[in-house]
Amino acid sequence: MQHENTAQFTSTRLPFGTWLASQVKRDDAIGALARAAHMDRGFPLTGDVQAVSKRLNQLQADGEMHVALEEAELDWLAL
């Protein structure tokens, strides 16, 4: 028996870091995080959520950036 929507199992999702960095035009906290990521030479473009969180911790980012990261993760997972 095959699943009705096999595309959901075969589609490839952009790495979280790449997706986040592409959100620079958003007018919300995720957009602000994306713009900060875009300016950070050490930002883990191919990294997952944990890698981005680690980078935020290394940079001693404020709590708002961590909240934006959580929101971004939810948006990315919903793709």
MOPAC internal coordinates of N, CA, C and O (Angstrom, degrees):
PM7 1SCF
backbone

  N    0.0000 0     0.00 0     0.00 0    0    0    0
  C    1.4485 1     0.00 0     0.00 0    1    0    0
  C    1.5232 1   109.04 1     0.00 0    2    1    0
  O    1.2310 1   120.61 1   -49.13 1    3    2    1
  N    1.3146 1   116.44 1   130.87 1    3    2    1
  C    1.4564 1   120.92 1   179.61 1    5    3    2
  C    1.5213 1   110.34 1  -101.93 1    6    5    3
  O    1.2310 1   121.58 1   -31.31 1    7    6    5
  N    1.3010 1   114.59 1   148.69 1    7    6    5
  C    1.4478 1   121.30 1   175.89 1    9    7    6
  C    1.5234 1   109.09 1   -70.89 1   10    9    7
  O    1.2310 1   120.07 1   -35.52 1   11   10    9
  N    1.3283 1   117.47 1   144.48 1   11   10    9
  C    1.4626 1   121.84 1  -177.53 1   13   11   10
  C    1.5288 1   113.05 1   -62.70 1   14   13   11
  O    1.2310 1   120.05 1   143.39 1   15   14   13
  N    1.3240 1   117.51 1   -36.61 1   15   14   13
  C    1.4562 1   121.48 1  -176.33 1   17   15   14
  C    1.5209 1   109.47 1  -117.93 1   18   17   15
  O    1.2310 1   120.40 1   -99.91 1   19   18   17
  N    1.3192 1   116.84 1    80.09 1   19   18   17
  C    1.4591 1   119.85 1  -178.96 1   21   19   18
  C    1.5208 1   112.34 1   -71.85 1   22   21   19
  O    1.2310 1   119.81 1   163.23 1   23   22   21
  N    1.3378 1   117.97 1   -16.77 1   23   22   21
  C    1.4676 1   120.81 1  -179.90 1   25   23   22
  C    1.5145 1   111.58 1   -60.56 1   26   25   23
  O    1.2310 1   119.80 1   147.66 1   27   26   25
  N    1.3262 1   117.99 1   -32.34 1   27   26   25
  C    1.4649 1   119.53 1  -179.07 1   29   27   26
  C    1.5210 1   111.93 1   -67.27 1   30   29   27
  O    1.2310 1   120.05 1   161.45 1   31   30   29
  N    1.3156 1   117.52 1   -18.55 1   31   30   29
  C    1.4563 1   120.80 1   179.34 1   33   31   30
  C    1.5223 1   112.55 1   -95.67 1   34   33   31
  O    1.2310 1   120.36 1   163.08 1   35   34   33
  N    1.3273 1   116.92 1   -16.92 1   35   34   33
  C    1.4532 1   120.11 1  -176.43 1   37   35   34
  C    1.5268 1   113.56 1  -107.89 1   38   37   35
  O    1.2310 1   120.02 1   166.90 1   39   38   37
  N    1.3223 1   117.57 1   -13.10 1   39   38   37
  C    1.4607 1   118.81 1  -179.11 1   41   39   38
  C    1.5234 1   110.11 1   -71.57 1   42   41   39
  O    1.2310 1   121.52 1   -32.54 1   43   42   41
  N    1.3113 1   114.70 1   147.46 1   43   42   41
  C    1.4617 1   118.53 1   178.21 1   45   43   42
  C    1.5215 1   108.16 1  -107.18 1   46   45   43
  O    1.2310 1   121.50 1   -44.44 1   47   46   45
  N    1.2859 1   114.73 1   135.56 1   47   46   45
  C    1.4535 1   121.72 1  -179.25 1   49   47   46
  C    1.5196 1   108.45 1   -99.20 1   50   49   47
  O    1.2310 1   120.67 1   -38.59 1   51   50   49
  N    1.3128 1   116.32 1   141.41 1   51   50   49
  C    1.4637 1   120.13 1   174.64 1   53   51   50
  C    1.5182 1   109.56 1   -59.09 1   54   53   51
  O    1.2310 1   120.06 1   -32.13 1   55   54   53
  N    1.3327 1   117.50 1   147.87 1   55   54   53
  C    1.4628 1   118.37 1   172.62 1   57   55   54
  C    1.5261 1   109.24 1   -56.82 1   58   57   55
  O    1.2310 1   120.50 1   -32.35 1   59   58   57
  N    1.3112 1   116.66 1   147.65 1   59   58   57
  C    1.4549 1   120.84 1  -176.63 1   61   59   58
  C    1.5238 1   111.69 1   -54.53 1   62   61   59
  O    1.2310 1   120.12 1   133.13 1   63   62   61
  N    1.3191 1   117.38 1   -46.87 1   63   62   61
  C    1.4708 1   120.39 1  -178.30 1   65   63   62
  C    1.5167 1   112.68 1   -59.69 1   66   65   63
  O    1.2310 1   120.44 1   139.49 1   67   66   65
  N    1.3227 1   116.77 1   -40.51 1   67   66   65
  C    1.4652 1   121.66 1   178.45 1   69   67   66
  C    1.5193 1   110.41 1   -65.62 1   70   69   67
  O    1.2310 1   121.16 1   133.92 1   71   70   69
  N    1.3269 1   115.38 1   -46.08 1   71   70   69
  C    1.4649 1   119.45 1   179.16 1   73   71   70
  C    1.5244 1   110.65 1   -60.65 1   74   73   71
  O    1.2310 1   120.50 1   133.51 1   75   74   73
  N    1.3383 1   116.65 1   -46.49 1   75   74   73
  C    1.4586 1   120.43 1  -178.20 1   77   75   74
  C    1.5244 1   111.07 1   -60.52 1   78   77   75
  O    1.2310 1   120.31 1   134.71 1   79   78   77
  N    1.3170 1   117.01 1   -45.29 1   79   78   77
  C    1.4646 1   120.53 1  -178.68 1   81   79   78
  C    1.5287 1   111.98 1   -63.31 1   82   81   79
  O    1.2310 1   120.23 1   157.53 1   83   82   81
  N    1.3186 1   117.17 1   -22.47 1   83   82   81
  C    1.4646 1   120.36 1  -179.73 1   85   83   82
  C    1.5290 1   112.87 1   -83.88 1   86   85   83
  O    1.2310 1   119.99 1   177.92 1   87   86   85
  N    1.3164 1   117.63 1    -2.08 1   87   86   85
  C    1.4626 1   121.70 1  -176.04 1   89   87   86
  C    1.5324 1   113.32 1   -93.14 1   90   89   87
  O    1.2310 1   120.05 1  -156.72 1   91   90   89
  N    1.3258 1   117.51 1    23.28 1   91   90   89
  C    1.4681 1   122.05 1  -173.38 1   93   91   90
  C    1.5243 1   114.35 1   -63.72 1   94   93   91
  O    1.2310 1   119.41 1   157.54 1   95   94   93
  N    1.3095 1   118.73 1   -22.46 1   95   94   93
  C    1.4660 1   120.57 1  -177.20 1   97   95   94
  C    1.5228 1   113.03 1   -87.13 1   98   97   95
  O    1.2310 1   120.19 1   177.37 1   99   98   97
  N    1.3160 1   117.24 1    -2.63 1   99   98   97
  C    1.4622 1   119.80 1   178.81 1  101   99   98
  C    1.5202 1   110.24 1   -71.07 1  102  101   99
  O    1.2310 1   120.99 1   -33.95 1  103  102  101
  N    1.3255 1   115.71 1   146.05 1  103  102  101
  C    1.4636 1   121.49 1  -179.21 1  105  103  102
  C    1.5276 1   109.18 1  -106.32 1  106  105  103
  O    1.2310 1   120.85 1  -124.63 1  107  106  105
  N    1.3282 1   115.98 1    55.37 1  107  106  105
  C    1.4537 1   121.36 1   179.33 1  109  107  106
  C    1.5237 1   108.74 1  -150.18 1  110  109  107
  O    1.2310 1   120.45 1     8.66 1  111  110  109
  N    1.3146 1   116.75 1  -171.34 1  111  110  109
  C    1.4630 1   120.62 1  -177.77 1  113  111  110
  C    1.5270 1   111.82 1   -63.50 1  114  113  111
  O    1.2310 1   120.42 1   145.94 1  115  114  113
  N    1.3339 1   116.81 1   -34.06 1  115  114  113
  C    1.4588 1   119.51 1   178.21 1  117  115  114
  C    1.5278 1   109.80 1   -65.39 1  118  117  115
  O    1.2310 1   120.25 1   140.28 1  119  118  117
  N    1.3098 1   117.12 1   -39.72 1  119  118  117
  C    1.4577 1   120.86 1   176.37 1  121  119  118
  C    1.5198 1   111.99 1   -62.23 1  122  121  119
  O    1.2310 1   120.55 1   139.35 1  123  122  121
  N    1.3211 1   116.55 1   -40.65 1  123  122  121
  C    1.4664 1   120.50 1   177.91 1  125  123  122
  C    1.5296 1   110.50 1   -63.81 1  126  125  123
  O    1.2310 1   120.84 1   138.44 1  127  126  125
  N    1.3314 1   115.99 1   -41.56 1  127  126  125
  C    1.4691 1   120.09 1   177.45 1  129  127  126
  C    1.5233 1   109.84 1   -64.62 1  130  129  127
  O    1.2310 1   120.16 1   139.04 1  131  130  129
  N    1.3141 1   117.31 1   -40.96 1  131  130  129
  C    1.4663 1   121.26 1   179.53 1  133  131  130
  C    1.5306 1   111.06 1   -63.20 1  134  133  131
  O    1.2310 1   120.58 1   138.81 1  135  134  133
  N    1.3141 1   116.50 1   -41.19 1  135  134  133
  C    1.4685 1   119.48 1   179.32 1  137  135  134
  C    1.5287 1   110.65 1   -66.47 1  138  137  135
  O    1.2310 1   120.47 1   142.04 1  139  138  137
  N    1.3119 1   116.71 1   -37.96 1  139  138  137
  C    1.4666 1   119.80 1   176.49 1  141  139  138
  C    1.5278 1   110.05 1   -65.54 1  142  141  139
  O    1.2310 1   120.66 1   139.39 1  143  142  141
  N    1.3248 1   116.35 1   -40.61 1  143  142  141
  C    1.4618 1   120.82 1   178.92 1  145  143  142
  C    1.5277 1   110.51 1   -63.59 1  146  145  143
  O    1.2310 1   120.93 1   141.30 1  147  146  145
  N    1.3162 1   115.82 1   -38.70 1  147  146  145
  C    1.4530 1   121.30 1  -178.65 1  149  147  146
  C    1.5311 1   111.01 1   -62.68 1  150  149  147
  O    1.2310 1   119.98 1   148.41 1  151  150  149
  N    1.3078 1   117.64 1   -31.59 1  151  150  149
  C    1.4633 1   121.81 1  -178.34 1  153  151  150
  C    1.5304 1   112.36 1   -88.03 1  154  153  151
  O    1.2310 1   120.06 1   170.18 1  155  154  153
  N    1.3223 1   117.49 1    -9.82 1  155  154  153
  C    1.4680 1   122.21 1  -175.94 1  157  155  154
  C    1.5264 1   110.32 1   -93.30 1  158  157  155
  O    1.2310 1   120.58 1   -69.18 1  159  158  157
  N    1.3145 1   116.49 1   110.82 1  159  158  157
  C    1.4699 1   120.81 1  -179.81 1  161  159  158
  C    1.5209 1   112.50 1   -63.62 1  162  161  159
  O    1.2310 1   119.97 1   156.76 1  163  162  161
  N    1.3225 1   117.67 1   -23.24 1  163  162  161
  C    1.4609 1   121.42 1  -178.82 1  165  163  162
  C    1.5159 1   113.99 1   -95.32 1  166  165  163
  O    1.2310 1   120.28 1  -172.54 1  167  166  165
  N    1.3282 1   117.07 1     7.46 1  167  166  165
  C    1.4598 1   120.53 1  -177.98 1  169  167  166
  C    1.5273 1   110.23 1   -66.01 1  170  169  167
  O    1.2310 1   120.20 1   -47.10 1  171  170  169
  N    1.3291 1   117.23 1   132.90 1  171  170  169
  C    1.4662 1   121.07 1  -177.07 1  173  171  170
  C    1.5363 1   112.51 1   -79.30 1  174  173  171
  O    1.2310 1   120.31 1   -96.79 1  175  174  173
  N    1.3250 1   117.01 1    83.21 1  175  174  173
  C    1.4676 1   121.37 1  -176.90 1  177  175  174
  C    1.5241 1   112.76 1   -58.19 1  178  177  175
  O    1.2310 1   119.97 1   144.57 1  179  178  177
  N    1.2983 1   117.66 1   -35.43 1  179  178  177
  C    1.4602 1   119.58 1  -179.63 1  181  179  178
  C    1.5269 1   111.47 1   -96.35 1  182  181  179
  O    1.2310 1   120.57 1  -171.17 1  183  182  181
  N    1.3088 1   116.51 1     8.83 1  183  182  181
  C    1.4499 1   121.19 1  -176.12 1  185  183  182
  C    1.5166 1   114.20 1   -83.95 1  186  185  183
  O    1.2310 1   121.97 1   -14.04 1  187  186  185
  N    1.3140 1   113.84 1   165.96 1  187  186  185
  C    1.4581 1   121.14 1   176.61 1  189  187  186
  C    1.5256 1   109.34 1   -93.55 1  190  189  187
  O    1.2310 1   120.87 1     5.57 1  191  190  189
  N    1.3134 1   115.94 1  -174.43 1  191  190  189
  C    1.4646 1   121.02 1  -177.78 1  193  191  190
  C    1.5307 1   110.83 1   -59.07 1  194  193  191
  O    1.2310 1   120.48 1   139.26 1  195  194  193
  N    1.3218 1   116.69 1   -40.74 1  195  194  193
  C    1.4634 1   119.92 1  -179.13 1  197  195  194
  C    1.5268 1   111.36 1   -64.38 1  198  197  195
  O    1.2310 1   120.32 1   142.39 1  199  198  197
  N    1.3264 1   117.00 1   -37.61 1  199  198  197
  C    1.4681 1   119.99 1   178.62 1  201  199  198
  C    1.5270 1   110.83 1   -65.50 1  202  201  199
  O    1.2310 1   120.67 1   140.16 1  203  202  201
  N    1.3174 1   116.32 1   -39.84 1  203  202  201
  C    1.4685 1   120.06 1   178.75 1  205  203  202
  C    1.5297 1   109.50 1   -67.70 1  206  205  203
  O    1.2310 1   120.28 1   138.19 1  207  206  205
  N    1.3217 1   117.08 1   -41.81 1  207  206  205
  C    1.4588 1   120.93 1   177.80 1  209  207  206
  C    1.5259 1   110.72 1   -60.76 1  210  209  207
  O    1.2310 1   120.73 1   137.70 1  211  210  209
  N    1.3114 1   116.21 1   -42.30 1  211  210  209
  C    1.4667 1   120.58 1   178.16 1  213  211  210
  C    1.5238 1   110.24 1   -60.84 1  214  213  211
  O    1.2310 1   120.79 1   137.78 1  215  214  213
  N    1.3419 1   116.09 1   -42.22 1  215  214  213
  C    1.4668 1   119.88 1   179.37 1  217  215  214
  C    1.5228 1   110.70 1   -63.90 1  218  217  215
  O    1.2310 1   120.36 1   137.76 1  219  218  217
  N    1.3373 1   116.92 1   -42.24 1  219  218  217
  C    1.4683 1   119.93 1   177.44 1  221  219  218
  C    1.5244 1   110.53 1   -60.04 1  222  221  219
  O    1.2310 1   120.51 1   139.96 1  223  222  221
  N    1.3234 1   116.64 1   -40.04 1  223  222  221
  C    1.4649 1   119.99 1   178.01 1  225  223  222
  C    1.5246 1   111.44 1   -65.65 1  226  225  223
  O    1.2310 1   120.34 1   139.28 1  227  226  225
  N    1.3416 1   116.96 1   -40.72 1  227  226  225
  C    1.4674 1   120.60 1   178.18 1  229  227  226
  C    1.5205 1   111.28 1   -59.73 1  230  229  227
  O    1.2310 1   121.16 1   142.75 1  231  230  229
  N    1.3337 1   115.39 1   -37.25 1  231  230  229
  C    1.4645 1   120.39 1  -178.26 1  233  231  230
  C    1.5232 1   112.73 1   -87.33 1  234  233  231
  O    1.2310 1   120.54 1  -179.72 1  235  234  233
  N    1.3175 1   116.57 1     0.28 1  235  234  233
  C    1.4638 1   123.05 1  -177.89 1  237  235  234
  C    1.5306 1   110.96 1    53.82 1  238  237  235
  O    1.2310 1   121.52 1  -132.66 1  239  238  237
  N    1.3438 1   114.70 1    47.34 1  239  238  237
  C    1.4578 1   120.99 1   178.98 1  241  239  238
  C    1.5200 1   110.14 1   -64.75 1  242  241  239
  O    1.2310 1   120.81 1   -28.20 1  243  242  241
  N    1.3185 1   116.06 1   151.80 1  243  242  241
  C    1.4629 1   119.61 1  -179.54 1  245  243  242
  C    1.5322 1   110.74 1   -73.14 1  246  245  243
  O    1.2310 1   121.32 1   -11.41 1  247  246  245
  N    1.3022 1   115.09 1   168.59 1  247  246  245
  C    1.4565 1   121.77 1  -177.01 1  249  247  246
  C    1.5156 1   114.07 1   -59.53 1  250  249  247
  O    1.2310 1   120.52 1   148.21 1  251  250  249
  N    1.3236 1   116.62 1   -31.79 1  251  250  249
  C    1.4644 1   120.54 1   179.98 1  253  251  250
  C    1.5230 1   111.56 1   -62.00 1  254  253  251
  O    1.2310 1   120.32 1   144.71 1  255  254  253
  N    1.3139 1   116.99 1   -35.29 1  255  254  253
  C    1.4607 1   120.35 1   178.34 1  257  255  254
  C    1.5309 1   110.89 1   -67.95 1  258  257  255
  O    1.2310 1   120.59 1   144.38 1  259  258  257
  N    1.3155 1   116.47 1   -35.62 1  259  258  257
  C    1.4681 1   120.14 1   177.98 1  261  259  258
  C    1.5302 1   110.88 1   -69.53 1  262  261  259
  O    1.2310 1   120.37 1   143.04 1  263  262  261
  N    1.3143 1   116.90 1   -36.96 1  263  262  261
  C    1.4690 1   121.08 1   175.70 1  265  263  262
  C    1.5280 1   109.39 1   -64.92 1  266  265  263
  O    1.2310 1   120.49 1   136.99 1  267  266  265
  N    1.3286 1   116.67 1   -43.01 1  267  266  265
  C    1.4643 1   121.01 1   177.67 1  269  267  266
  C    1.5234 1   110.62 1   -61.91 1  270  269  267
  O    1.2310 1   120.47 1   143.11 1  271  270  269
  N    1.3183 1   116.70 1   -36.89 1  271  270  269
  C    1.4624 1   120.72 1   177.50 1  273  271  270
  C    1.5261 1   110.71 1   -62.26 1  274  273  271
  O    1.2310 1   120.39 1   136.61 1  275  274  273
  N    1.3208 1   116.85 1   -43.39 1  275  274  273
  C    1.4653 1   120.56 1   178.10 1  277  275  274
  C    1.5279 1   110.91 1   -62.20 1  278  277  275
  O    1.2310 1   120.34 1   138.32 1  279  278  277
  N    1.3333 1   116.96 1   -41.68 1  279  278  277
  C    1.4672 1   121.07 1   178.16 1  281  279  278
  C    1.5232 1   110.69 1   -65.39 1  282  281  279
  O    1.2310 1   120.63 1   139.21 1  283  282  281
  N    1.3239 1   116.40 1   -40.79 1  283  282  281
  C    1.4507 1   120.69 1   179.43 1  285  283  282
  C    1.5251 1   111.13 1   -64.22 1  286  285  283
  O    1.2310 1   120.58 1   140.41 1  287  286  285
  N    1.3113 1   116.50 1   -39.59 1  287  286  285
  C    1.4577 1   119.57 1   177.97 1  289  287  286
  C    1.5184 1   111.35 1   -59.93 1  290  289  287
  O    1.2310 1   120.32 1   137.03 1  291  290  289
  N    1.3293 1   116.99 1   -42.97 1  291  290  289
  C    1.4578 1   120.48 1   178.44 1  293  291  290
  C    1.5191 1   111.52 1   -63.00 1  294  293  291
  O    1.2310 1   120.23 1   137.10 1  295  294  293
  N    1.3288 1   117.16 1   -42.90 1  295  294  293
  C    1.4711 1   120.73 1   177.96 1  297  295  294
  C    1.5256 1   110.81 1   -62.15 1  298  297  295
  O    1.2310 1   120.54 1   135.77 1  299  298  297
  N    1.3263 1   116.58 1   -44.23 1  299  298  297
  C    1.4597 1   121.66 1  -179.00 1  301  299  298
  C    1.5240 1   111.41 1   -64.72 1  302  301  299
  O    1.2310 1   120.59 1   138.83 1  303  302  301
  N    1.3220 1   116.47 1   -41.17 1  303  302  301
  C    1.4754 1   119.88 1   179.73 1  305  303  302
  C    1.5192 1   111.35 1   -67.29 1  306  305  303
  O    1.2310 1   120.48 1   153.28 1  307  306  305
  N    1.3296 1   116.68 1   -26.72 1  307  306  305
  C    1.4711 1   120.70 1  -178.47 1  309  307  306
  C    1.5325 1   112.21 1   -76.39 1  310  309  307
  O    1.2310 1   120.20 1   169.35 1  311  310  309
  N    1.3171 1   117.21 1   -10.65 1  311  310  309
  C    1.4790 1   120.23 1  -179.42 1  313  311  310
  C    1.5040 1   111.29 1   -65.17 1  314  313  311
  O    1.2310 1   120.10 1   180.00 1  315  314  313

